[in-house]
């Protein structure tokens, strides 16, 4: 299940989405996430679905690879759905003892599940099609106006990029530690949810040790290359908008405006 997490990974491919400026992808991702949590009509979700799967098709990332990342959050999806299903007051559709399922609860459970799925898939498209260097440069450029109020933009962008890219590394380390402990007789597969959670506790110490070791190695490597922060640094490949980026901005803004019109009209 751990290997199924795709958030933070990069999938190399020759696609129009890969070639987009990272600032364009950051803007599109942000606007898509806003739209997912701002609009809830059936027609709106049809438009969101068409937009999301259209972008996935253009990215040339296999849909099976994208959907695989949802397996890792299946428990979270179920818990969120159940909380909304049983704890939302409203018109009761079905009741047994003190458990009530309402029309509003059913609607909220479906909406929350879809929103979380789209949130993960939309974010994954950006990370799967953007290298760590591109992501750092894009974040730095996007946040550059904050430098006027002495915000360390480069350092913030670097930290966010490193944190995002550490996700697949830590997943790989966890998988290795689990296999090593299973070879020594540890059991992570049987039992209920509580037992499985307790069995995971012995993984924390070696996982933290490994994470600190990798962080220290990264810090030493950056110091060896005379990294002193963003001041005075230049880019090997400076970011520049092209026609395809301008077209992408038009498409994304048109998508958002269309959703707003649908919400007002319907």
VMD Tcl script that draws the C-alpha trace (Angstrom):
set ca {
  {0.00 0.00 0.00}
  {2.86 2.38 0.80}
  {4.26 2.03 -2.70}
  {0.88 3.09 -4.07}
  {1.36 6.68 -2.89}
  {2.13 8.78 -5.98}
  {2.08 12.26 -4.41}
  {5.59 13.73 -4.55}
  {6.86 11.45 -7.32}
  {7.95 12.56 -10.80}
  {6.81 10.65 -13.89}
  {9.05 11.43 -16.90}
  {7.20 11.78 -20.20}
  {7.18 13.94 -23.32}
  {3.86 15.73 -22.95}
  {2.47 19.23 -23.27}
  {1.78 19.30 -19.51}
  {5.41 18.44 -18.71}
  {6.55 21.34 -20.92}
  {4.36 23.94 -19.22}
  {5.99 26.55 -17.02}
  {5.78 25.44 -13.35}
  {4.05 28.73 -12.48}
  {1.30 27.85 -14.93}
  {0.84 24.44 -13.31}
  {0.85 25.93 -9.81}
  {-1.83 28.44 -10.81}
  {-3.92 25.76 -12.53}
  {-3.64 23.41 -9.54}
  {-4.61 26.15 -7.08}
  {-7.61 27.18 -9.18}
  {-8.69 23.55 -9.60}
  {-8.53 22.93 -5.84}
  {-10.55 26.10 -5.20}
  {-13.14 24.97 -7.73}
  {-13.40 21.51 -6.15}
  {-14.33 22.98 -2.77}
  {-16.41 25.88 -4.10}
  {-18.83 24.18 -6.48}
  {-21.04 21.18 -5.72}
  {-23.66 20.87 -8.46}
  {-23.91 17.80 -10.67}
  {-23.18 19.80 -13.83}
  {-20.24 21.45 -12.08}
  {-18.73 18.10 -11.15}
  {-19.19 16.87 -14.72}
  {-17.15 19.87 -15.91}
  {-14.50 19.23 -13.21}
  {-14.28 15.57 -14.18}
  {-13.89 16.39 -17.87}
  {-11.22 18.99 -17.08}
  {-9.26 16.71 -14.72}
  {-9.26 13.65 -16.95}
  {-8.50 15.80 -19.98}
  {-5.38 17.13 -18.25}
  {-4.38 13.61 -17.19}
  {-4.72 12.43 -20.80}
  {-2.56 15.34 -22.03}
  {0.08 14.58 -19.37}
  {0.57 11.04 -20.74}
  {0.65 9.72 -17.17}
  {-1.18 6.35 -17.20}
  {-4.58 6.61 -15.52}
  {-3.87 3.32 -13.71}
  {-0.75 4.90 -12.18}
  {-2.78 7.93 -11.11}
  {-5.59 5.85 -9.60}
  {-3.08 3.67 -7.78}
  {-2.32 6.60 -5.51}
  {-5.88 6.51 -4.18}
  {-5.36 3.09 -2.57}
  {-3.13 4.63 0.09}
  {-5.86 7.03 1.25}
  {-8.74 4.57 1.04}
  {-9.06 4.36 4.84}
  {-9.09 8.15 5.08}
  {-11.79 8.33 2.40}
  {-13.93 5.77 4.22}
  {-13.55 7.54 7.59}
  {-14.40 10.94 6.11}
  {-17.39 9.47 4.30}
  {-18.71 7.72 7.40}
  {-18.34 10.83 9.58}
  {-20.37 12.87 7.10}
  {-22.88 10.07 6.60}
  {-23.71 9.48 10.28}
  {-23.07 12.87 11.91}
  {-24.89 15.22 9.55}
  {-28.38 16.23 10.77}
  {-31.27 16.53 8.38}
  {-34.12 14.53 6.84}
  {-33.78 10.94 8.07}
  {-33.78 8.31 5.32}
  {-32.90 5.26 7.44}
  {-32.55 4.71 11.17}
  {-31.53 1.89 13.49}
  {-31.18 2.43 17.23}
  {-29.29 5.75 17.60}
  {-27.74 5.65 14.16}
  {-29.40 7.87 11.57}
  {-28.62 8.29 7.89}
  {-29.96 11.55 6.53}
  {-30.41 12.86 3.01}
  {-27.96 15.66 3.77}
  {-25.47 13.22 5.32}
  {-25.56 10.98 2.26}
  {-25.02 13.99 0.00}
  {-22.14 15.33 2.12}
  {-20.47 11.91 2.27}
  {-20.50 11.59 -1.51}
  {-19.32 15.19 -1.98}
  {-16.47 14.89 0.52}
  {-15.26 11.60 -0.99}
  {-15.25 13.04 -4.52}
  {-13.53 16.22 -3.36}
  {-10.74 14.35 -1.59}
  {-10.20 12.11 -4.62}
  {-10.02 15.11 -6.95}
  {-7.75 16.95 -4.51}
  {-5.22 14.10 -4.51}
  {-5.42 13.51 -8.26}
  {-5.18 17.21 -9.11}
  {-2.15 17.69 -6.85}
  {-0.53 14.53 -8.19}
  {-0.74 15.78 -11.78}
  {1.42 18.76 -10.82}
  {4.07 16.77 -8.94}
  {4.16 13.94 -11.48}
  {4.86 16.37 -14.33}
  {7.22 18.80 -12.56}
  {10.82 18.15 -11.51}
  {12.02 19.28 -8.04}
  {14.13 22.08 -9.55}
  {11.23 23.33 -11.66}
  {8.90 23.23 -8.68}
  {11.34 25.21 -6.52}
  {11.90 27.81 -9.24}
  {8.18 28.10 -9.90}
  {7.31 28.57 -6.22}
  {10.08 31.13 -5.84}
  {8.88 33.13 -8.84}
  {5.25 32.94 -7.75}
  {6.08 34.16 -4.23}
  {8.63 36.77 -5.36}
  {6.41 39.80 -4.51}
  {6.69 38.79 -0.83}
  {10.41 39.62 -0.92}
  {9.43 43.29 -0.65}
  {8.35 42.64 2.94}
  {11.53 40.63 3.71}
  {9.98 37.19 3.39}
  {12.70 34.57 2.59}
  {10.94 33.38 -0.56}
  {13.74 31.17 -1.92}
  {14.19 29.36 1.38}
  {10.44 28.79 1.74}
  {10.20 27.44 -1.81}
  {13.20 25.19 -1.22}
  {11.73 23.80 2.01}
  {8.35 23.12 0.41}
  {9.97 21.37 -2.55}
  {12.25 19.24 -0.36}
  {9.35 18.30 1.95}
  {7.23 17.25 -1.04}
  {10.01 15.19 -2.58}
  {10.79 13.53 0.75}
  {7.37 11.83 0.69}
  {8.33 9.03 -1.77}
  {11.76 8.70 -0.11}
  {10.22 8.15 3.33}
  {7.68 5.74 1.84}
  {10.50 3.71 0.32}
  {12.39 3.71 3.63}
  {9.26 2.60 5.51}
  {8.75 -0.24 3.04}
  {12.36 -1.40 3.51}
  {12.08 -1.28 7.31}
  {8.79 -3.21 7.22}
  {10.30 -5.93 5.05}
  {13.34 -6.17 7.33}
  {11.15 -6.53 10.42}
  {8.82 -9.00 8.69}
  {11.89 -11.12 7.94}
  {12.47 -11.16 11.71}
  {8.92 -12.31 12.43}
  {6.99 -9.04 12.73}
  {3.36 -9.17 11.58}
  {1.87 -6.12 9.87}
  {-0.87 -7.85 7.87}
  {-3.20 -9.63 10.31}
  {-5.58 -8.20 12.89}
  {-7.93 -5.27 12.96}
  {-7.21 -1.61 12.38}
  {-6.17 -0.96 16.01}
  {-3.80 -3.94 16.08}
  {-2.23 -2.93 12.78}
  {-1.72 0.60 14.12}
  {-0.01 -0.79 17.25}
  {2.21 -3.01 15.10}
  {3.35 0.09 13.21}
  {4.74 1.76 16.36}
  {8.12 -0.10 16.25}
  {8.64 1.40 12.77}
  {8.75 4.97 14.08}
  {12.22 4.94 15.68}
  {14.15 3.50 12.71}
  {12.09 5.66 10.33}
  {12.94 8.86 12.22}
  {16.61 7.84 12.43}
  {16.66 7.24 8.68}
  {14.89 10.55 7.99}
  {17.35 12.51 10.14}
  {20.28 10.75 8.48}
  {18.99 11.60 5.01}
  {18.34 15.20 6.06}
  {21.89 15.46 7.41}
  {23.33 13.98 4.19}
  {21.33 16.49 2.16}
  {22.55 19.39 4.32}
  {26.18 18.27 3.94}
  {25.75 17.94 0.17}
  {24.29 21.46 -0.04}
  {27.13 22.88 2.06}
  {29.70 21.08 -0.10}
  {28.23 22.89 -3.09}
  {28.50 26.24 -1.25}
  {24.75 26.72 -0.92}
  {24.10 29.85 1.14}
  {20.50 30.66 0.26}
  {18.78 32.41 -2.60}
  {20.56 35.77 -2.54}
  {22.61 36.29 -5.70}
  {21.73 32.90 -7.16}
  {21.03 32.54 -10.87}
  {19.03 29.91 -12.74}
  {20.59 27.41 -15.13}
  {17.35 27.48 -17.14}
  {15.50 30.78 -16.50}
  {11.72 30.48 -16.44}
  {9.88 32.08 -19.34}
  {6.29 31.94 -20.52}
  {5.56 30.59 -24.00}
  {2.44 30.52 -26.18}
  {1.34 27.20 -24.70}
  {1.45 28.73 -21.19}
  {-0.71 31.66 -22.25}
  {-3.15 29.24 -23.85}
  {-3.18 27.18 -20.65}
  {-4.00 30.28 -18.59}
  {-6.90 31.06 -20.92}
  {-8.23 27.48 -20.68}
  {-7.96 27.35 -16.87}
  {-9.59 30.74 -16.36}
  {-12.34 29.83 -18.86}
  {-12.90 26.59 -16.92}
  {-13.30 28.50 -13.65}
  {-15.57 31.14 -15.20}
  {-17.72 28.38 -16.71}
  {-18.18 26.83 -13.25}
  {-19.14 30.22 -11.82}
  {-21.72 30.72 -14.58}
  {-23.12 27.22 -13.99}
  {-23.43 27.91 -10.26}
  {-25.25 31.20 -10.84}
  {-27.56 29.90 -13.58}
  {-28.33 26.48 -12.09}
}
mol new
graphics top color blue
foreach p $ca { graphics top sphere $p radius 0.5 }
foreach p [lrange $ca 0 end-1] q [lrange $ca 1 end] { graphics top cylinder $p $q radius 0.2 }
display resetview
